[in-house]
Amino acid sequence: MIDINKEYTTRDGNEVRIYAVDGHLKYPIHGAIKREGGCRSMEWTKDGMYHGVGFESGLDLIEKKQTKTIHIGVYVYYNKLGIIQVASRTEFDKNILDNYTKEVDFITKTYEI
């Protein structure tokens, strides 16, 4: 059952905006999908199916996947013995470093959760 308070996309990845979930009997979900050049008004079954039971379509509604973005700073520094080491930001915070520290890369990655 589609919930108007949740976020959805089409099965093929288009952004969706739901306007109503109490429309006429066969296709009670009303909304629009965002496509190149604008939006297209659409209707779906109560389960978010575009063609109805038994037919999977790229226009079916699926709940939007949640994502989390992490940022990792990678640093090079000399340890107490003068040996060059590489550390992530978390490891970097745990170490007492001197003036020989240099950030060499910064990685941003987004994961589905």
Secondary structure, 3 states (H helix, E strand, C coil): CCCCCCCEEECCCCEEEEEECCCCCCCCEEEEEEECCEEEEEEECCCCCCCCCCCCCCCCEEECCCEEEEEEEEEEEECCCCCEEEEEHHHHHHCCCCCCCEEEEEEEEEEEC
